[in-house]
Amino acid sequence: MNKMYLSLIILFSSQLAFADINISAPQISQDFNNNSIAAQKRYKGQTMKITGNVSNIWVDYDDQPIVDLYGKNLFEGVELMVSKDDGYLLNISKDDYIEAVCHSANRGIISVKLQDCIIIHYSKPEVTHMQK
């Protein structure tokens, strides 16, 4: 584990207890949909604990890992910019429930983008008898 990632873990671990905002992915997506200017002002520079279900896991053109969460609808999600060294990246899958700590949010072209995210917990969806 590199020193930068370890420093981020320590930073976010200390900030976790002091998250400015606890919010779900659908709620922050709705806030930006209702008024992007007000949402940008409210969330910019804030430390947030965000929760939601994974819709996609991918890397952008800069090889930056991104975990997409379902937002207020199928077209307006939330993108979590996650460290390449995040240990949960290899374990999570689509539809898993995750909790992450992020710093700052802004509006992308379609989705809300959260910066400097570290996943702190995940759980798999329950399997019903109908899914077996």
TILUMTOR-279687 format. One line per field, with one value per residue: x, y, z of N, C-alpha, C in turn; residue number from 1. Coordinates in steps of 0.2 Angstrom, whole numbers. Each point is the difference from the previous one (the first is absolute). Layout:
N
n_east	c(X, ...)
n_north	c(Y, ...)
n_up	c(Z, ...)
ca_east	c(X, ...)
ca_north	c(Y, ...)
ca_up	c(Z, ...)
c_east	c(X, ...)
c_north	c(Y, ...)
c_up	c(Z, ...)
num	c(NUM, ...)
! end
This chain:
132
n_east	c(4, -2, 5, -1, -1, 5, 3, -3, 2, 5, 0, -2, 4, 4, -1, 0, 3, 3, -4, 0, -1, -5, 1, -6, 2, -6, 2, 7, -2, -5, 4, 4, -4, -2, 6, 3, -2, -6, 0, 2, -4, -5, 2, 2, 5, -6, 1, -1, -4, 1, -6, 0, -3, 5, 1, 6, 5, 4, 4, 2, 0, 0, -4, -5, 1, -6, -4, -4, -4, -5, -2, -3, 3, -2, -2, -2, 6, 4, 6, 3, 4, 2, 4, 6, 2, -6, 1, -6, 4, 4, -3, -2, -6, -2, -4, 6, -2, 2, 5, 0, 6, -3, 4, -5, -5, 0, -3, -1, 1, 0, 5, -1, 6, 2, 4, 6, -3, -1, -1, -4, -5, -1, -6, 0, -3, -5, 1, -5, -5, -4, 5, -1)
n_north	c(-6, 5, 4, 2, -7, -2, 5, -1, -6, 2, 4, -5, -4, 5, 1, -7, 1, 4, -5, 5, -5, -3, -3, -1, -4, -3, 2, -2, -5, -1, 2, -3, -5, 1, 1, -1, 7, -1, -6, 4, 5, -4, -3, 6, -4, -4, -3, -5, -3, -3, -2, -6, -2, -5, 5, 2, -3, 5, 1, 6, 5, 3, -6, 4, -4, -2, 1, -3, 5, -4, 4, 6, -2, -3, 7, 1, -3, -4, 4, -6, 5, -6, -1, 0, 2, 2, -3, 4, 4, -5, 3, 6, 0, 0, 4, -1, 0, 7, 1, 7, 2, 6, 4, 4, 3, -1, 4, -7, -3, -6, -2, -1, 4, -6, 4, -3, -5, -3, -6, 0, -2, -6, -1, -6, 0, -1, -7, 1, -4, 5, 3, -6)
n_up	c(0, -5, 2, -7, -2, 3, -3, -6, 2, 2, -6, -4, 3, 1, -7, -1, 6, -5, -4, -5, -5, 2, -6, -3, -5, 1, 7, -1, -3, 4, 5, -3, 0, 6, 2, -6, 0, 3, -4, -5, 2, 1, -5, -4, 0, 0, 6, -4, 4, -5, -1, -2, -6, -1, -5, 2, -2, 0, -6, 1, -5, 6, -1, 1, 5, -3, 5, -4, 3, 2, -4, -2, -5, -5, -1, 6, 0, 4, -1, 3, 1, -1, 5, -4, 6, -1, 6, 0, -4, 2, 5, -2, -1, -6, 2, 1, 6, -1, 5, -2, 1, -1, -4, 1, -2, -6, -5, -3, -6, 2, 3, 6, 0, 4, 3, -1, -3, 6, -2, 4, -4, -1, -3, -1, -5, 3, 0, -4, 2, -2, 3, 4)
ca_east	c(-4, 5, -1, -5, -6, 0, -2, -7, -4, 1, -3, -7, -2, -1, -6, -6, -4, -2, -2, -4, -6, -2, -5, 0, 1, -6, -2, 4, -2, -6, 2, 3, -5, -4, 4, 8, 4, -1, 3, 7, 3, -1, 5, 7, 5, -3, 1, -6, -1, -5, -2, -4, 1, 4, -3, 5, 7, 4, 6, -1, 6, 7, 1, -3, -6, -6, -5, -7, -5, -6, -2, -7, -3, 6, 4, 4, 4, 5, 6, 5, 7, 3, 7, 1, 2, -6, -1, -6, -1, 0, -5, -6, -4, -7, -5, 2, -1, 6, 1, 7, 1, 2, 1, -2, -4, -2, -4, 3, -5, -6, 0, 4, 6, 3, 8, 4, -4, 2, -5, 1, -4, -5, -3, -3, -8, -3, -2, -7, -1, -1, 6, 5)
ca_north	c(6, 6, 5, 5, -3, 0, 7, 1, -4, 3, 6, -1, -3, 5, 4, -3, 2, 7, 1, 6, -2, -7, 0, -6, 2, 3, 6, 5, 0, 4, 6, 3, 1, 5, 6, -1, 5, 0, -6, 1, 4, -4, -6, 1, 1, -3, -7, -3, -8, -2, -7, -2, -6, 1, -2, -1, 1, 1, 5, 5, 0, 1, -6, 2, -4, 4, -4, 4, -2, 2, 7, 1, -4, -4, 4, 5, -3, 4, -3, 1, -1, -4, -1, -7, -4, -2, -8, -3, 0, -6, -5, 2, -2, 4, 0, 0, 6, 2, 7, 3, 6, 4, 7, 4, -2, 4, -3, -2, 1, -3, -2, 4, -3, 1, -1, -3, -4, -6, -4, -2, -6, -2, -6, -3, 0, -6, -4, -3, -7, 1, 1, -6)
ca_up	c(0, 0, 5, -1, 1, 8, 3, -2, 4, 7, 0, 0, 6, 5, -2, 0, 6, 0, -6, 0, -3, -1, -5, -5, -7, -3, 2, -2, -7, 0, 2, -6, -6, 2, -1, 0, 3, 7, 2, -1, 6, 6, 0, -1, 6, 6, 0, 0, 0, -5, -1, -6, -3, -5, -7, -5, 3, -7, 1, -5, -4, 4, 4, 7, 2, 2, 2, -1, 4, -3, 3, 1, -5, -4, -4, 4, 5, 4, -2, 5, -3, 5, -1, -3, 5, 4, 0, -1, -7, -3, 4, -1, -6, -1, 5, 7, 4, 2, 3, -1, 2, -6, 1, -5, -6, -5, -5, -6, -6, 2, 7, 6, 1, 7, 0, 5, 4, 3, 2, 7, 1, -5, 1, -6, 0, 2, -5, 2, -3, -7, -4, 0)
c_east	c(5, -2, -6, -7, -1, -2, -7, -4, 0, -4, -8, -3, -1, -6, -6, -5, -2, -2, -5, -7, -1, -6, 0, 1, -6, -2, 5, -1, -6, 2, 3, -5, -5, 3, 7, 4, 0, 3, 8, 3, -1, 5, 7, 4, -2, 3, -7, 0, -6, -2, -4, 2, 4, -4, 6, 7, 4, 6, -1, 7, 6, 1, -2, -6, -6, -5, -7, -5, -7, -3, -8, -3, 6, 5, 4, 2, 5, 6, 5, 7, 4, 7, 1, 2, -5, -1, -6, -2, 0, -6, -7, -3, -6, -5, 2, -1, 7, -1, 7, 0, 4, 1, -2, -4, -2, -4, 4, -4, -7, 0, 3, 6, 3, 7, 3, -4, 3, -6, 1, -4, -4, -3, -4, -8, -2, -2, -7, 0, -1, 6, 5, -1)
c_north	c(6, 5, 5, -3, -1, 7, 1, -4, 3, 7, -1, -4, 5, 5, -4, 1, 7, 2, 6, -2, -7, 0, -6, 2, 2, 7, 6, 1, 5, 7, 4, 1, 6, 7, -1, 5, -1, -6, 0, 4, -4, -6, 1, 1, -4, -7, -4, -7, -1, -7, -1, -6, 1, -2, -2, 1, 0, 5, 5, 0, 1, -6, 2, -5, 4, -5, 4, -3, 2, 7, 0, -4, -4, 4, 5, -3, 4, -4, 1, -1, -3, -1, -7, -5, -2, -7, -2, -1, -7, -5, 3, -2, 4, -2, -1, 7, 2, 6, 2, 7, 4, 7, 4, -3, 5, -3, -1, 2, -3, -2, 4, -4, 2, -1, -3, -5, -6, -4, -3, -6, -2, -7, -3, 0, -7, -4, -3, -7, 1, 1, -5, -4)
c_up	c(0, 5, -1, 2, 8, 3, -1, 5, 7, 0, 0, 6, 5, -2, 1, 6, 0, -7, 1, -1, -1, -5, -4, -7, -3, 2, -2, -8, -1, 1, -6, -6, 2, -1, 1, 3, 7, 3, 0, 6, 6, 1, -1, 6, 6, 0, 1, 1, -5, 0, -6, -3, -7, -7, -5, 3, -7, 2, -6, -4, 3, 5, 7, 1, 2, 2, -1, 5, -4, 3, 0, -6, -4, -4, 4, 6, 4, -2, 6, -3, 6, -1, -3, 5, 5, 0, -1, -8, -3, 3, -2, -7, -1, 5, 7, 4, 3, 4, -1, 3, -6, 2, -6, -6, -5, -5, -6, -5, 2, 7, 5, 1, 7, -1, 6, 5, 2, 2, 7, 2, -6, 2, -6, 1, 3, -6, 2, -4, -7, -4, -1, -6)
num	c(1, 2, 3, 4, 5, 6, 7, 8, 9, 10, 11, 12, 13, 14, 15, 16, 17, 18, 19, 20, 21, 22, 23, 24, 25, 26, 27, 28, 29, 30, 31, 32, 33, 34, 35, 36, 37, 38, 39, 40, 41, 42, 43, 44, 45, 46, 47, 48, 49, 50, 51, 52, 53, 54, 55, 56, 57, 58, 59, 60, 61, 62, 63, 64, 65, 66, 67, 68, 69, 70, 71, 72, 73, 74, 75, 76, 77, 78, 79, 80, 81, 82, 83, 84, 85, 86, 87, 88, 89, 90, 91, 92, 93, 94, 95, 96, 97, 98, 99, 100, 101, 102, 103, 104, 105, 106, 107, 108, 109, 110, 111, 112, 113, 114, 115, 116, 117, 118, 119, 120, 121, 122, 123, 124, 125, 126, 127, 128, 129, 130, 131, 132)
! end
